[in-house]
C-alpha cells in the first residue's frame, strides 16, 4: 500500500516520499489575508493576495499590520508537493483579521503492469486539526469553515467521490479525520488515465482578541494498492510497503520465533534440578 499526501497525505502506517527531480508545478494554489481596525476604518487596513488561479508548487503569504490601538495579521501556506495548505489569523486590541486559502491539484494513478481494467477500491482519508486560543471571538460565531474533497475524474460513479465540509465554532483544540473507500477506475494501458482531483479550501472569519491556528493541518490521503504509483504536479510520490505474500511470510516467521521461544521455556521449566556438590 502506498500513502500519498496531497493537501497533506501521511499517517503512522504509511509516509509519503517524493521522488527527486520533481516536475514543474501545475496545481492551483492561492489565498487572501485581510486585517482591519475599528478605531480607524480605512486608515490602517491591510490586505495581501495570491490569486487562487495561480499555477505554482509552493507559496507562503504573511501579513502583520499594527494600528494605533490594535494589532492583527495572518499567515497562509500551500504546497502541491505534500498536498498541504493552512492558515493562521490573529487579532489584538481593536485589530481583527480574516483569511482564506485553497489548493486544487490532479494526481494520475498508475497500476503495475498486468493489472486488468476495472474498478478498484482505495482507502482515502481527509484530516484537519488546529487550535483556537482561549478568549478569542469571531464574526458570526464561526472561527473556521473548511471544504475538502477527493474524486476520480473519469470514473462516473457516485462512489468515486468523497467530500466533507465543516466549521469550527469553539475555542480549544479541534481535530477531525474522515475516512472512506473510493472507487477508482482503471481503463487499461493506452486508454483514459486514472486521474484523481484533490481540492481543499479553508476560510477564517474575522477573529478578535486571539489566534486561529490551522497553519499546516488540512490534508488528504490515498492508500494505494501495492505496486501502484501516483504522479502529482510536484513529481512522483511513492511509499512501498511489503507485498501481501511478503507480509504473510513475515508473520509466519514471527510466529515460528515465538513458538520456538515457548518450547525452549517449557523445556527449561521441566528440566530436573541438580544439586551442586559441596566444596
ABEGO torsion letter per residue (X at the ends): XBBBBBAGBEBAABBBBBBBGBBBBABBBBBBBBBBBAABBGAABBBBBBBAABBBABBBBBBBBBBAABBBEBBBBBBAAAGBBBBBBBBBEABBBBBBBBBBBBBBBBBBBGBBBEBBBBBBBBBBBEBBBBGBBBBGGBABBBBBBBBBAAAGBAAABBBBBBBBABBEBBBBBBBBBBBBBBAEBGBBBBBBBBBBBBBBBBBBGEBBBBABABBBBBBBBBGBBBBBAAEBBBBBBBBAAAAAAAAAAAAAAAAAAAAAAAAAAABBBBBBBBX
